Amino acid sequence: MTDDTLHIQAIDAFIAATGTSDPDQRSTLLSRALAADVVFWGPLGRGVGREAVEDFITEVVQGHPSGPSRMVRTTGVDAPSEWARFGWCYEDAAGQIILSGTDVVHVTPAGDIDEIVVFAGPLK
């Protein structure tokens, strides 16, 4: 497998985890995508560990006022070495875009994301 393949698999498992309302499935997907001690930097602050990411998904993505939403990767994965970036959007149940942005992730040699930096909204 190439480095890009490991990056894409981890990123796509993370994105799939944001789209499921089943807590067991979400946990399984996050365990495939994220290191146990992942550091998550988002618009609402910093979290450490898979549980912090899972809580963010439950509260912010699935608990959005417009109803459950889903994250969609909107670009390819640009993966120079151990870092990767990709564009995304959150869509509501009707497919309307709620928010878009770019994530930058660090991927370990084993293919686990151990750091996520979320840039939400357009760069002005």
Residue frames relative to the residue before (quaternion, step in Angstrom):
aa qw qx qy qz dx dy dz
M 1.0000 0.0000 0.0000 0.0000 0.00 0.00 0.00
T 0.4047 -0.6928 0.5383 0.2578 3.52 -1.07 0.71
D 0.6634 -0.4767 0.3826 0.4316 3.55 -1.27 0.27
D 0.6283 0.5490 -0.3388 0.4348 3.57 0.97 -0.83
T 0.6359 0.5363 -0.3334 0.4436 3.59 0.98 -0.81
L 0.6556 0.4994 -0.3140 0.4713 3.59 0.93 -0.84
H 0.6340 0.5292 -0.3194 0.4647 3.56 1.00 -0.84
I 0.6906 0.4892 -0.2814 0.4523 3.57 0.79 -1.05
Q 0.6506 0.5166 -0.3255 0.4515 3.60 0.92 -0.85
A 0.6711 0.4865 -0.3006 0.4719 3.59 0.91 -0.89
I 0.6650 0.5027 -0.3043 0.4610 3.59 0.89 -0.92
D 0.6957 0.4716 -0.2908 0.4572 3.59 0.83 -0.89
A 0.6110 0.5153 -0.3563 0.4839 3.63 1.10 -0.56
F 0.6246 0.5286 -0.3282 0.4720 3.59 1.02 -0.79
I 0.6700 0.4904 -0.2966 0.4718 3.58 0.89 -0.95
A 0.6369 0.5198 -0.3312 0.4630 3.61 0.95 -0.80
A 0.6255 0.5472 -0.3363 0.4429 3.60 1.04 -0.76
T 0.6488 0.5195 -0.3320 0.4460 3.60 1.02 -0.68
G 0.7173 0.4872 -0.2466 0.4328 3.56 1.14 -0.57
T 0.6607 0.4959 -0.3302 0.4566 3.58 1.18 -0.06
S 0.3410 -0.7313 0.5540 0.2051 3.54 -1.06 0.78
D 0.5553 0.5988 -0.3885 0.4268 3.60 1.29 -0.15
P 0.3920 -0.7605 0.4638 0.2300 3.63 -0.41 1.18
D 0.6450 0.5163 -0.3335 0.4541 3.62 1.02 -0.69
Q 0.6561 0.4913 -0.3088 0.4825 3.57 0.96 -0.85
R 0.6262 0.5358 -0.3366 0.4556 3.59 0.99 -0.82
S 0.6605 0.5134 -0.3013 0.4576 3.56 0.90 -0.94
T 0.6463 0.5175 -0.3122 0.4659 3.59 0.97 -0.86
L 0.6717 0.4908 -0.2979 0.4682 3.59 0.89 -0.92
L 0.6639 0.4957 -0.3117 0.4652 3.60 0.94 -0.84
S 0.6410 0.5117 -0.3422 0.4584 3.61 1.01 -0.65
R 0.6258 0.5121 -0.3342 0.4842 3.61 1.20 -0.46
A 0.7477 0.4454 -0.2043 0.4481 3.56 1.05 -0.84
L 0.8247 0.2879 -0.0842 0.4794 3.55 0.86 -1.00
A 0.4886 -0.5947 0.5472 0.3289 3.53 -1.21 0.61
A 0.6329 -0.5606 0.3750 0.3801 3.59 -1.11 0.65
D 0.7730 0.3315 -0.1619 0.5161 3.57 1.04 -0.81
V 0.1378 0.8269 -0.5295 0.1295 3.58 1.14 0.67
V 0.2355 -0.7284 0.6249 0.1529 3.55 -1.14 0.74
F 0.1254 -0.8052 0.5796 -0.0050 3.54 -0.73 1.20
W 0.0766 -0.7805 0.6204 0.0029 3.56 -0.60 1.23
G 0.1034 0.8122 -0.5643 0.1061 3.56 -0.51 1.15
P 0.7412 -0.4164 0.2858 0.4422 3.55 -1.30 0.04
L 0.7139 0.4344 -0.2499 0.4890 3.58 1.17 -0.52
G 0.7441 -0.3679 0.2157 0.5142 3.58 1.26 0.17
R 0.6175 -0.5421 0.4470 0.3535 3.50 -1.39 -0.35
G 0.0256 -0.7741 0.6325 0.0120 3.54 -1.10 0.79
V 0.1896 -0.7719 0.5967 0.1106 3.55 -1.17 0.56
G 0.7784 0.3186 -0.2709 0.4682 3.54 -0.95 0.97
R 0.6473 -0.5362 0.3838 0.3823 3.53 -1.26 0.56
E 0.6226 0.5624 -0.3440 0.4217 3.57 1.01 -0.79
A 0.6313 0.5260 -0.3329 0.4626 3.60 1.02 -0.75
V 0.6496 0.4905 -0.3134 0.4891 3.59 1.00 -0.80
E 0.6468 0.5188 -0.3173 0.4602 3.57 0.96 -0.86
D 0.6393 0.5167 -0.3196 0.4713 3.59 1.00 -0.80
F 0.6269 0.5319 -0.3313 0.4630 3.59 1.00 -0.83
I 0.6625 0.5007 -0.3076 0.4646 3.58 0.89 -0.92
T 0.6692 0.5063 -0.3021 0.4522 3.59 0.88 -0.93
E 0.7479 0.4230 -0.2257 0.4591 3.56 0.79 -1.01
V 0.7861 0.3598 -0.1821 0.4685 3.59 0.74 -1.05
V 0.7431 0.3945 -0.2375 0.4855 3.60 0.77 -0.96
Q 0.7606 0.3625 -0.2071 0.4971 3.57 0.65 -1.09
G 0.7254 0.4299 -0.2372 0.4824 3.59 1.16 -0.56
H 0.2971 0.7801 -0.5047 0.2200 3.60 1.22 0.30
P 0.5961 -0.6101 0.3894 0.3475 3.63 -0.99 0.81
S 0.6773 0.4768 -0.3000 0.4732 3.61 1.09 -0.60
G 0.6411 -0.4801 0.3226 0.5044 3.57 1.31 0.00
P 0.7195 -0.4160 0.3016 0.4673 3.57 -1.24 0.13
S 0.1280 -0.7826 0.6067 0.0558 3.54 -1.02 0.84
R 0.2685 -0.7511 0.5728 0.1888 3.54 -1.27 0.06
M 0.3945 -0.6878 0.5618 0.2360 3.50 -1.19 0.67
V 0.0934 -0.7793 0.6194 0.0192 3.55 -0.99 0.93
R 0.3597 -0.6902 0.5746 0.2531 3.58 -0.93 0.86
T 0.1957 -0.8285 0.5215 0.0572 3.57 -0.67 1.15
T 0.7421 0.2943 -0.1896 0.5716 3.58 1.29 -0.06
G 0.6005 -0.4766 0.4610 0.4469 3.49 -1.33 -0.13
V 0.4859 -0.6163 0.5178 0.3405 3.55 -1.33 -0.03
D 0.1928 -0.7561 0.6196 0.0848 3.55 -0.73 1.15
A 0.0467 0.8552 -0.5042 0.1102 3.56 -0.27 1.27
P 0.0178 0.7903 -0.6114 0.0365 3.57 0.09 1.23
S 0.8444 -0.0770 0.0027 0.5302 3.57 -0.53 1.22
E 0.8324 -0.2213 0.1525 0.4846 3.61 -0.81 -0.96
W 0.6512 0.4874 -0.3097 0.4925 3.60 1.26 -0.06
A 0.0181 -0.7834 0.6209 0.0216 3.55 -1.20 0.52
R 0.0916 -0.7604 0.6381 0.0792 3.52 -1.27 0.47
F 0.0282 0.7836 -0.6196 0.0357 3.50 -1.23 0.59
G 0.4192 -0.6801 0.5419 0.2609 3.54 -1.22 0.57
W 0.0504 -0.7946 0.6050 -0.0067 3.52 -1.17 0.65
C 0.0792 -0.7476 0.6458 0.1333 3.49 -1.38 0.08
Y 0.3220 -0.6711 0.6204 0.2473 3.52 -1.34 0.35
E 0.1148 -0.7831 0.6103 0.0338 3.53 -0.90 1.03
D 0.4121 -0.6636 0.5510 0.2935 3.55 -1.11 0.63
A 0.7572 -0.3979 0.2610 0.4474 3.59 -1.32 0.03
A 0.6817 0.4736 -0.2821 0.4810 3.60 1.16 -0.55
G 0.5632 -0.6235 0.3782 0.3887 3.60 1.27 -0.03
Q 0.4662 0.6624 -0.4520 0.3737 3.58 1.26 0.22
I 0.4413 -0.7003 0.4942 0.2659 3.58 -0.91 0.90
I 0.2613 -0.7623 0.5809 0.1148 3.53 -0.85 1.10
L 0.7778 -0.1021 0.1434 0.6034 3.54 0.96 -0.98
S 0.0753 -0.7770 0.6214 0.0664 3.56 -1.17 0.56
G 0.1042 0.8030 -0.5820 0.0750 3.54 -1.25 0.32
T 0.4381 -0.6472 0.5533 0.2882 3.51 -1.34 -0.43
D 0.1585 -0.7538 0.6284 0.1089 3.56 -1.06 0.78
V 0.1577 -0.7228 0.6632 0.1134 3.50 -1.25 0.64
V 0.0401 -0.8148 0.5780 -0.0194 3.57 -0.79 1.03
H 0.2806 -0.7016 0.6251 0.1959 3.51 -1.29 0.54
V 0.1368 -0.8034 0.5784 0.0348 3.55 -0.80 1.07
T 0.4209 -0.7125 0.5108 0.2331 3.56 -0.86 1.04
P 0.6647 -0.4906 0.3623 0.4316 3.61 -1.21 0.23
A 0.6516 0.5103 -0.3113 0.4670 3.60 1.18 -0.52
G 0.5674 -0.6331 0.3651 0.3794 3.59 1.28 -0.13
D 0.5281 0.6081 -0.4196 0.4186 3.60 1.23 0.36
I 0.4029 -0.6681 0.5649 0.2688 3.55 -1.07 0.75
D 0.0711 -0.8196 0.5674 0.0351 3.58 -0.71 1.02
E 0.7702 0.1341 -0.1399 0.6076 3.57 1.30 0.09
I 0.0540 -0.7719 0.6335 -0.0036 3.54 -1.01 0.95
V 0.0487 -0.7608 0.6467 0.0217 3.55 -0.93 0.95
V 0.1836 -0.8059 0.5605 0.0506 3.55 -0.59 1.23
F 0.0792 -0.7480 0.6582 0.0313 3.54 -0.93 1.01
A 0.0924 -0.8272 0.5542 0.0024 3.56 -0.28 1.31
G 0.7885 0.2854 -0.2357 0.4912 3.53 -1.00 0.86
P 0.6437 -0.5378 0.3791 0.3908 3.56 -1.28 0.23
L 0.4541 -0.6386 0.5484 0.2920 3.52 -1.23 0.56
K 0.1897 -0.8167 0.5392 0.0794 3.58 -0.64 1.10
